[in-house]
């Protein structure tokens, strides 16, 4: 009888431990990754806002000093001054109103990540006022330095619309 009692108590103890573990918060590594992903998503939101406002300073502050912008049909803009000049030229030619949708965020290390996205919206050609639909796929490589995620490399290409 004592054996059954000991086994019953042991079983109840294991159930209590299992229930307590199930109710415990996520492990620290999961919380860290979730926080990093949220910070990276915020960088993209800030980029979208600055891009849609034609805000050169707002866009440039999101980049690292050694950033590289790889825009289609343009030479690579290497370094923060080249990136600033590229966006100055872009905003002199077009006004952008797009929305980004995140397709993937991957943490490569505590300091490096990439974000893959798709964007859609309108592009207004300032020279003639024409508006055309815009649709792109993007790849951002981000670097975390001094506690902040920033864009280190950015490449995008247009996505052909069906029937166009």
N, C-alpha and C positions, 0 to 999 in steps of 0.2 A: 504494500500500500504506500509506503514511504517513497518507493521508486516512482510510482505513478504521480505522486504529489510533486516530487522534485522535477519530473519531466514536464508536468503541467505548468509549474512556475517558470521553468526555463523557456517553455514555448511562449508563455505570456510576455516574458521579458524580451524575447526576440521580436515579437509583434510590436511591442512598445517602442523598441529601438528603430525598427523599420518605419513605423508611423512617424516618429520624430525626424528621421532622415528625410522622409518624403515631404515634410512640411518645412524643412530648413531652406534658407535662401539658396539661390544658384551659387555655384563655386566662384571664387574670385576671378578666375580666368574668363568665365562666361561674362561676368559683369564688366571686366576690362574691355573685352571685345565689343560688347554692346555699346559701351561708352565711346570707344574709338569710332565705331560705325556712325553713331549719332553725330559726332564731331565732323566726320568726313561729309556726311549728308548736309550739314550746315554750311560747309565750304561751298558745296554745289549750289545751295539755295542763295548764298551771298553772291556767287558768280552769276547766277541767273538774274538776280535783281540788278546788279551792276551792269551786266550786258544789256538788259532791256532798257536801262536808263542812259545808255551811252556814256557811262561814267568811267573814264580811263583810270583815274586814281583808284576808284573802288575795285576795278578789275586787277590792276597791277599789285595792289597790296595783298592779293590772294596768292601771288606767285613767290617762289624762292628767288634769291638773287641770281642764281645760276640757271634759271628756268629756260626751257626750250619750248617754243610754240611751233607746231608743225601744221600749217594751214595748207589746204589744197591749192595747187597752182601758184605757190609762193615759196620763196626761199625760206629756210628755217630761220626763225628769230631766236638767236642764242644770246642769253643774258637779259637781265631785267630792262636795260635801256632799249634793246632791240624789241622786246616784248611790248614795252610802252609805245614805241614808235609804230609797231604793227597795229595796235589797238587804236591809236590816234588816227591812222590812215583808214582803218575799217570804219570807225565812227564818223569820219568825214564823208564816206561814200554811202553808207547804209545805216538805217535804223532797224533794230532787231526787236521783235516781240515773240519770244519763244518760251516754251516750257520744257524742262528736262524731266525725264523719267529714268530712274536708276534701274539698270538691268542687273548689276552685280557690283558688290564691294568685297574686296579680298584683302585681308591684312597679311602682309608678307613678313613683317617683323614689327616690333614696337615702334619703329621709325619709318617704315615704308608700307605703302598700300597702293592698290589701284582701284579705280572706279570706272566702270563701263556704263555708258548711258545712251539714250536716244532722245532726240529733241525734235519738236515740231512747232511751227508757228508761221509768222509772216515776216518777210524782209521787205523794207521799203527802200527803194533806190532813190536817194536824195536828189540826184541830178534831174530826174524827170517825175518823181512822185509815184512811180509805178510800185505796186505791191505784188509780191510773188510769194507763193508758199515755200517754206523752207523746212527741210527734214534732214537731220544729220544723225550719224552715229559717232560717238566720242569715246576716247580712252584718256583718262587722267592718271598720271603717276603722281602720288602725293608723298611728301616727306614731312615728318614731324620734327620740328626743331624749336627749342625754347618753349616747349609746351603747346605749340600750335601746328596744326596740319596746314600745309600750303601746297600749291600746285607746282611740281617740279618739271613735269613734262605733260604736254597736252597735244593731242592729235585728233583731228576730226575729218570726216568725209561725208559728202552728201549721199542721201539714199534716194534712188530713183523712185518716183511715185508711179504706180500702175497706170498705164495708158498715157504716159507723158513722153 
